[in-house]
Amino acid sequence: MQGREMTWANPATAGIVGLCCSVIPLAALNLGWIAPEGAPLIIAWLLFGGLVQVICGLIEFKRGGLLFATPLLVFGLMLCITPAVGELIKIWIGNFTVPATVSGVGFLVVAVYVIALFIASGLVSKLFFVLLIILDCGLWLVGLADVGVIGRGPQVVGWLLLLFFAIGMLYASCALFLNEMFGKPLLPLGEPLFKPASNNQAAPPA
């Protein structure tokens, strides 16, 4: 079709599913619901779930959607692919142990960014706003526990919050997909909390 401009479909659904397919198994592993022997498969979920997020984030940047593109890249690279590569290196080296402080610092850096993200998500939907607050609380608890500021109990709560966040986002991905396919809100996502400026790139969910 010469002369026609290429258009990109909305990648948000695929990117969110990639996030859920990474966070849910990882949370289950850290909560002790999956035996440690299942860790190698979790690494595969992290790698490929992170890859999906990165690809979708790049497409979303191409479409001009800063609000969804940025977290897809950050979560895909920093919370999925980076930990997976770290685990692969540990397996390759053998008995080499990486201090939990290293991952804890990474979680805390992302947690600071998520503060801005959940505020911005209020331009889109109440559901995203609440889910991202849950994510941020979980990241702070897991990160602070890994760096040794708090104990194991709050860390378990943190992983539970991350699990709740991922389950909520799985619902959101289904809602985005069905609402866009049918052209009407079959599954509610909530109205925006804030009124966007006229030049704001954040668009209401389909």
C-alpha positions as CSV (number, residue, x, y, z in Angstrom):
1,M,0.0,0.0,0.0
2,Q,2.3,2.7,-1.3
3,G,1.7,6.1,-0.1
4,R,-0.2,5.1,3.1
5,E,1.2,6.0,6.4
6,M,1.9,3.0,8.8
7,T,-0.3,3.1,11.9
8,W,0.3,1.2,15.1
9,A,-2.3,-0.5,17.2
10,N,-2.6,0.2,20.9
11,P,0.1,-1.9,22.5
12,A,-1.0,-1.2,26.1
13,T,-2.9,-4.5,26.5
14,A,0.1,-6.7,25.5
15,G,2.5,-4.7,27.6
16,I,0.4,-5.0,30.7
17,V,-0.1,-8.7,30.2
18,G,3.7,-9.0,29.9
19,L,4.0,-7.2,33.2
20,C,1.5,-9.5,34.8
21,C,3.2,-12.6,33.5
22,S,6.4,-11.4,35.2
23,V,5.1,-10.0,38.5
24,I,2.6,-12.7,39.4
25,P,5.1,-15.7,39.2
26,L,7.8,-13.6,40.9
27,A,5.5,-12.7,43.7
28,A,4.4,-16.2,44.2
29,L,8.0,-17.4,44.3
30,N,9.0,-14.8,46.9
31,L,5.9,-15.6,49.0
32,G,6.9,-19.3,49.1
33,W,4.0,-20.5,47.0
34,I,6.4,-21.8,44.3
35,A,9.3,-24.0,45.3
36,P,12.8,-22.7,44.7
37,E,13.2,-25.4,42.0
38,G,10.8,-23.4,39.9
39,A,13.2,-20.4,39.8
40,P,14.6,-21.2,36.3
41,L,11.2,-21.0,34.7
42,I,10.5,-17.8,36.6
43,I,13.7,-16.4,34.9
44,A,12.2,-17.2,31.5
45,W,8.9,-15.5,32.5
46,L,10.9,-12.4,33.6
47,L,13.0,-12.3,30.4
48,F,10.2,-12.7,27.9
49,G,7.6,-10.7,29.9
50,G,10.1,-7.9,30.2
51,L,10.8,-8.1,26.4
52,V,7.1,-7.8,25.6
53,Q,7.0,-4.6,27.8
54,V,10.0,-3.1,26.2
55,I,8.7,-3.7,22.6
56,C,5.2,-2.3,23.6
57,G,6.8,0.7,25.3
58,L,8.8,1.5,22.2
59,I,5.6,1.3,20.1
60,E,3.8,3.5,22.6
61,F,6.6,6.1,22.3
62,K,6.1,6.0,18.5
63,R,2.4,6.6,19.0
64,G,3.1,9.5,21.3
65,G,1.8,7.9,24.5
66,L,4.3,9.0,27.1
67,L,2.2,8.0,30.1
68,F,2.2,4.3,29.2
69,A,5.4,4.1,27.3
70,T,7.7,5.2,30.1
71,P,6.5,2.7,32.8
72,L,6.5,-0.2,30.2
73,L,10.2,0.5,29.5
74,V,11.1,1.1,33.1
75,F,9.3,-2.0,34.5
76,G,10.3,-4.2,31.6
77,L,14.0,-3.4,31.9
78,M,14.5,-2.6,35.6
79,L,12.0,-5.0,37.3
80,C,12.0,-7.9,34.9
81,I,15.0,-8.2,32.5
82,T,17.7,-6.9,35.0
83,P,16.7,-9.3,37.8
84,A,16.5,-12.2,35.3
85,V,20.0,-11.5,34.0
86,G,21.2,-11.3,37.5
87,E,19.8,-14.7,38.4
88,L,21.3,-16.2,35.2
89,I,24.7,-14.8,36.2
90,K,24.4,-16.3,39.7
91,I,23.5,-19.7,38.2
92,W,26.4,-19.4,35.8
93,I,29.0,-18.4,38.4
94,G,27.8,-21.1,40.8
95,N,27.9,-20.3,44.5
96,F,28.4,-16.6,44.0
97,T,25.9,-14.6,46.1
98,V,24.6,-11.2,45.3
99,P,23.6,-9.2,48.4
100,A,19.9,-8.4,48.5
101,T,20.8,-4.7,49.0
102,V,21.6,-4.5,45.3
103,S,18.1,-5.4,44.2
104,G,16.7,-3.4,47.1
105,V,18.3,-0.2,45.9
106,G,16.8,-0.8,42.4
107,F,13.3,-1.3,43.9
108,L,13.6,1.9,45.8
109,V,14.7,3.9,42.7
110,V,11.7,2.6,40.8
111,A,9.5,3.3,43.8
112,V,10.4,7.0,43.7
113,Y,9.5,7.2,40.0
114,V,6.1,5.5,40.7
115,I,5.1,8.4,42.9
116,A,5.1,10.6,39.8
117,L,3.5,7.8,37.8
118,F,0.5,7.3,40.1
119,I,-0.1,11.0,40.2
120,A,-0.1,11.2,36.4
121,S,-2.3,8.1,36.1
122,G,-5.1,10.2,37.7
123,L,-5.4,11.8,34.3
124,V,-6.5,8.5,32.9
125,S,-8.5,6.4,35.4
126,K,-9.3,6.0,39.1
127,L,-8.5,2.3,38.8
128,F,-4.9,2.9,37.5
129,F,-4.4,5.6,40.2
130,V,-5.3,3.1,43.0
131,L,-3.4,0.2,41.5
132,L,-0.2,2.3,41.1
133,I,-0.5,3.4,44.7
134,I,-0.6,-0.3,45.7
135,L,2.4,-0.9,43.5
136,D,4.3,1.9,45.1
137,C,3.6,0.7,48.6
138,G,4.7,-2.8,47.7
139,L,8.0,-1.5,46.1
140,W,8.9,0.6,49.2
141,L,8.3,-2.4,51.5
142,V,10.2,-4.9,49.4
143,G,13.1,-2.4,48.7
144,L,13.4,-1.3,52.4
145,A,13.4,-4.9,53.5
146,D,16.1,-5.8,51.0
147,V,18.4,-3.0,52.1
148,G,17.9,-4.1,55.8
149,V,15.8,-1.2,57.1
150,I,12.7,-3.3,57.9
151,G,12.2,-7.0,58.5
152,R,10.8,-10.0,56.7
153,G,7.1,-9.4,57.8
154,P,6.7,-6.1,56.0
155,Q,8.5,-7.6,53.0
156,V,5.8,-10.3,52.7
157,V,3.2,-7.6,52.8
158,G,5.1,-5.9,50.1
159,W,5.1,-8.9,47.8
160,L,1.3,-9.4,48.5
161,L,0.7,-5.8,47.4
162,L,2.7,-6.4,44.2
163,L,0.6,-9.5,43.6
164,F,-2.6,-7.5,44.1
165,F,-1.3,-4.9,41.8
166,A,-0.6,-7.4,39.1
167,I,-4.0,-9.1,39.4
168,G,-5.7,-5.7,39.1
169,M,-3.6,-4.8,36.1
170,L,-4.6,-8.1,34.5
171,Y,-8.2,-7.0,34.8
172,A,-7.3,-3.6,33.4
173,S,-5.6,-5.2,30.3
174,C,-8.8,-7.3,29.7
175,A,-10.9,-4.1,30.0
176,L,-8.7,-2.1,27.6
177,F,-8.8,-4.9,25.1
178,L,-12.5,-5.5,25.2
179,N,-13.5,-1.8,25.4
180,E,-11.4,-1.0,22.4
181,M,-12.6,-4.0,20.3
182,F,-16.3,-3.3,21.0
183,G,-15.9,0.5,20.9
184,K,-17.7,0.9,24.3
185,P,-16.9,0.4,28.0
186,L,-17.8,-3.2,28.6
187,L,-15.6,-3.3,31.7
188,P,-15.3,-0.1,33.8
189,L,-11.9,1.5,34.5
190,G,-13.2,4.5,36.4
191,E,-13.3,8.1,35.3
192,P,-10.2,10.3,35.5
193,L,-9.4,12.0,38.8
194,F,-7.9,15.0,37.2
195,K,-8.8,17.1,34.2
196,P,-6.0,17.0,31.7
197,A,-4.7,20.1,30.0
198,S,-5.5,20.5,26.3
199,N,-2.0,19.6,25.2
200,N,-1.7,16.6,27.6
201,Q,-0.7,13.3,26.0
202,A,-2.6,11.2,28.4
203,A,-5.7,9.8,26.8
204,P,-8.7,8.2,28.6
205,P,-8.8,4.4,28.4
206,A,-10.9,2.9,25.6
